[in-house]
């Protein structure tokens, strides 16, 4: 189970980093979202993966740690707010500049600057 979490976290991180480095705003927003999912999986796995863990009531036996669950819940809320802010920022940049490139320049302008 731990290897599945590690592989999934690694794949989400790699895909998120690749999409974040793209030149358009939509892949950047999707990449940031994938990176936040990878962080959520990482935080959740830090608590230790237990099966059939009891709720912490009297402190006896094997129980599930509630701290990583609370951290993941907080990270989900922060990730949703960050994604909403990035989408609104991308829409505003598209409206002001007329294109959706991250650097704000059009394709023709980039071709002229390379010559």
C-alpha positions in Angstrom: 0.0 0.0 0.0 2.9 2.4 0.8 4.5 1.8 -2.6 1.2 2.6 -4.3 1.0 5.9 -2.4 4.6 6.7 -3.2 4.2 6.0 -6.9 0.9 7.9 -7.1 2.5 10.9 -5.3 5.5 10.8 -7.6 3.4 10.6 -10.8 1.1 13.5 -9.6 4.2 15.6 -8.8 5.9 14.9 -12.1 2.7 15.6 -14.1 2.0 18.7 -12.1 5.5 20.1 -12.5 5.4 19.4 -16.3 2.1 21.2 -16.7 3.2 24.1 -14.5 6.1 24.8 -16.8 3.9 25.0 -19.9 3.3 28.3 -21.7 -0.4 28.7 -21.4 -2.5 29.5 -18.4 -4.9 26.5 -18.4 -2.1 23.9 -18.1 -0.5 25.9 -15.4 -3.7 25.9 -13.4 -4.2 22.2 -13.9 -0.5 21.6 -12.9 -0.9 23.6 -9.7 -4.0 21.5 -8.9 -2.1 18.3 -9.5 0.7 19.5 -7.2 -1.8 20.3 -4.5 -3.2 16.7 -4.8 0.3 15.3 -4.5 0.9 17.3 -1.4 -2.4 16.1 0.1 -1.4 12.5 -0.6 2.0 13.1 1.0 0.5 14.7 4.1 -2.0 11.8 4.4 0.7 9.2 4.1 2.8 10.8 6.8 0.4 9.7 9.4 1.1 6.1 8.7 -1.3 3.9 6.8 -3.3 1.8 9.2 -6.2 -0.5 8.5 -9.0 -1.1 11.0 -7.6 1.6 13.3 -9.9 2.7 16.1 -10.8 6.2 17.0 -8.6 7.7 19.8 -10.8 7.3 22.9 -8.8 5.8 25.7 -5.4 5.6 24.1 -5.1 1.8 24.1 -4.2 -0.2 21.0 -3.6 0.7 17.4 -5.4 3.9 16.4 -5.5 6.2 13.4 -3.7 9.5 13.8 -6.1 12.4 13.4 -3.5 15.1 12.8 -2.7 14.2 9.1 -6.4 14.0 8.4 -6.9 17.5 9.8 -3.9 18.8 7.8 -5.3 17.3 4.6 -8.7 18.8 5.2 -7.1 22.2 5.6 -4.9 21.7 2.5 -8.0 20.8 0.5 -9.7 24.1 1.4 -6.5 26.1 0.7 -6.0 24.3 -2.6 -9.5 25.0 -3.7 -9.1 28.7 -2.9 -5.7 28.8 -4.7 -7.3 27.2 -7.8 -10.2 29.6 -7.8 -7.7 32.6 -7.5 -5.5 31.2 -10.3 -8.5 30.8 -12.6 -9.8 34.3 -11.9 -6.3 35.7 -12.4 -6.0 33.8 -15.7 -9.3 35.1 -16.9 -8.3 38.7 -16.0 -5.0 38.3 -17.8 -6.8 36.9 -20.9 -9.2 39.9 -20.9 -6.5 42.5 -20.4 -3.8 41.1 -22.7 -6.0 39.3 -25.3 -4.1 36.0 -25.1 -3.5 33.2 -22.6 0.2 32.9 -22.7 2.0 33.0 -19.4 4.5 35.6 -20.5 1.8 37.8 -22.0 3.3 37.9 -25.5 1.6 36.6 -28.6 3.0 33.9 -30.8 4.1 36.3 -33.5 6.0 38.5 -31.0 7.9 35.5 -29.7 8.9 34.5 -33.3 10.2 38.0 -34.0 12.3 38.1 -30.8 14.0 34.8 -31.6 15.3 36.2 -34.9 
